[in-house]
Amino acid sequence: MARLEREDEAHFLDFCTGLGIRCEKLKMASKGSWPDRTLLYRGHVRFHELKRRGESPTPLQLYTIDQLKSQGFEVGWSNDLEQAKFIVIAWKHYVDDLLDSRSSMDSLRTSNSTNR
């Protein structure tokens, strides 16, 4: 028996929260095509549309996803909870690596400037 979308969303929310990622569901009255979830982590934002297994976003949702991507946002969709979890883990690692490498570069710059 296939799980309902709201059950997958509840599991997705718990999963994200467990990783330290804030996961918000935004309802935009004028934008029914807006992705279901907004993920916030360490100053970074990702939008994610979670569909039922076997379903796909509507053409208008795909258009909105493409528009957000063209603006430089991290955004995607999945119709499988395990796939969605994998995507979130990969995004979290990307953000951590990005910020940790920036921190390392800042430390290196600071130590080089004090050694002069």
matplotlib code that plots the C-alpha trace (Angstrom):
import matplotlib.pyplot as plt

x = [0.0, 1.5, 1.9, 0.1, 2.0, 1.3, 2.9, 6.0, 6.1, 5.9, 8.8, 10.7, 10.3, 11.5, 14.5, 15.5, 15.1, 17.2, 20.0, 19.7, 18.0, 15.0, 12.2, 9.3, 6.1, 5.2, 1.7, 1.8, -1.8, -1.1, 1.5, 0.1, 3.2, 5.7, 7.8, 6.3, 9.3, 11.9, 15.0, 17.2, 20.7, 23.7, 22.5, 21.6, 18.2, 17.0, 13.5, 12.1, 8.8, 7.9, 5.5, 3.8, 5.6, 5.1, 3.7, 5.5, 5.2, 2.7, 4.0, 3.5, 5.5, 8.3, 8.3, 8.6, 11.4, 13.2, 12.7, 14.1, 17.1, 17.7, 17.9, 20.6, 18.6, 19.1, 15.8, 14.5, 11.8, 11.4, 8.7, 10.4, 11.1, 14.4, 15.6, 14.5, 16.6, 19.6, 19.2, 19.0, 22.1, 24.1, 22.9, 23.9, 27.4, 27.7, 26.9, 29.1, 32.0, 31.5, 31.4, 34.2, 36.5, 35.7, 36.5, 39.8, 40.6, 39.8, 42.0, 44.8, 44.5, 44.4, 47.5, 49.4, 48.5, 49.7, 53.0, 54.0]
y = [0.0, 3.4, 5.9, 9.2, 12.3, 13.9, 10.8, 11.2, 14.9, 14.2, 11.7, 14.2, 16.9, 14.7, 13.6, 17.1, 18.3, 15.4, 16.7, 20.2, 21.5, 23.7, 22.5, 24.8, 24.3, 27.5, 28.0, 30.8, 31.7, 33.1, 30.4, 26.9, 25.9, 26.8, 23.9, 22.2, 22.6, 25.3, 24.0, 26.3, 25.4, 27.4, 30.5, 28.5, 27.8, 24.8, 24.3, 20.8, 19.5, 16.1, 14.1, 10.7, 7.7, 7.5, 11.1, 14.0, 17.8, 19.6, 21.5, 24.7, 23.3, 22.3, 25.8, 27.3, 24.9, 25.9, 29.6, 29.2, 27.3, 30.1, 32.5, 30.4, 28.7, 25.0, 23.4, 20.0, 17.4, 13.7, 11.1, 8.7, 9.5, 7.7, 9.6, 12.9, 11.9, 11.2, 14.6, 16.4, 14.6, 15.5, 19.1, 19.3, 17.9, 20.4, 23.3, 22.0, 21.5, 24.9, 26.7, 24.7, 25.4, 29.1, 29.0, 27.3, 29.9, 32.7, 31.1, 30.8, 34.4, 35.6, 33.6, 34.8, 38.5, 38.2, 36.6, 39.6]
z = [0.0, -1.0, 1.7, 1.4, 0.5, 3.9, 5.6, 3.4, 4.2, 8.0, 7.6, 5.5, 8.1, 10.9, 8.8, 8.0, 11.6, 12.7, 10.5, 11.9, 8.7, 9.2, 6.9, 6.3, 4.2, 2.5, 1.1, -1.4, -2.1, -5.6, -6.4, -6.4, -8.3, -5.5, -4.2, -1.1, 1.2, 1.9, 3.5, 5.6, 6.7, 7.7, 5.7, 2.6, 1.0, -1.0, -2.4, -2.8, -4.2, -2.7, -4.8, -4.2, -5.6, -9.3, -9.6, -11.3, -10.8, -13.0, -16.0, -14.0, -11.1, -13.5, -14.9, -11.4, -10.6, -13.8, -13.0, -9.5, -10.9, -13.4, -10.5, -8.9, -6.2, -5.3, -6.1, -7.2, -6.8, -6.0, -5.9, -3.5, 0.1, 0.2, -2.9, -1.2, 1.9, -0.3, -2.0, 1.3, 2.7, -0.5, -0.2, 3.5, 2.7, -0.1, 2.2, 5.0, 2.6, 1.1, 4.4, 6.0, 3.1, 3.3, 7.0, 6.3, 3.6, 6.1, 8.7, 6.3, 5.2, 8.8, 9.7, 6.6, 7.4, 11.0, 9.9, 7.8]

ax = plt.figure().add_subplot(projection="3d")
ax.plot(x, y, z, "-o")
ax.set_aspect("equal")
plt.show()
